[in-house]
Amino acid sequence: PLARLDTRTLEAQKVELQAQRLELQATLAELNNGSRREDIVAAQGAVAELKEQLNLANLKTQRREKLYAEGAIALEQLDEERVAEASLKRRLEIAQSNLDKLNNGSRPEPIAGQQARIQGLDAQIRQIDIQISKAQLLAPFSGTIGDRLVDPGMVVGAGSPVFRLLATGMPEAHIGIPPHLSAQIREGQT
């Protein structure tokens, strides 16, 4: 490594994204698991209670109809009982609908949306990983720094030389030879 950029901000962003990902995964697990058994039992109890109340209201309405037919009560009392019974029917339909919704579990659309949000966070985390990997400048060959051309902490422009790297090890030479002569040269030949 020749130089490193400060990646603490990127590391903090990555940790934050990973925490958000865990939160989204927990929500996805909740969606996949569906309704809690306790919620279903409570909804079943509400439906059963409303059915009992509706049965009672039905009996009351039948009694009121007989009493009205005999002239013992006013039409207004019969109407009140009919309205109460109709109201209980609507409440029972709503409670039954809620119970059916709990039994059916989560719809596929919110699950797919949650998966897409997780994939988006995964892409952001990969992008930060790429930025972190690019924050380190590696030498193209083994060597030592011959001259340092800038001081630590200085701001330099793109393409500006920062130091001179000297190769260590066996020296190499690259010599250009015309193609028609390259076939005549043999290894070890002077």
C-alpha angles and dihedrals in degrees: 000000000000100000140359131204120219105264099175092109091050091048090051091049090050092052090049092050091048090053090050089049091054090051092050091047090053090052090047091051089051090051092047092048092053125204122355116252090236091057091050092050091049091050091048089052091051091050092048092049092050091049090054092048090049091051089052091047089050091053091048091050091051091050092047090051090054091046091048091048088053090048093243096124137032123256088246092066091050091049091051090053092048091050091049090051092049090049091053090050090055092046089050091051090051093047091048090049091052090049091050090050091052092047093049093054127207123346116243094241097068089044091053090046091051091049090051091052090051091050089051091053090047089055091050091050091050089050091053090048089054091049090050092049090051091051091081122072111210125200114248089223140009113278148112131268108257102181129012107211099187135036123244113274095025118132113235132186125243112280094018114136113246101180142345116251117210119202119234125205130039115358117240131203127200112204124182116228125185110254094239091058097044092077091058097053119091130196111272093019116136 
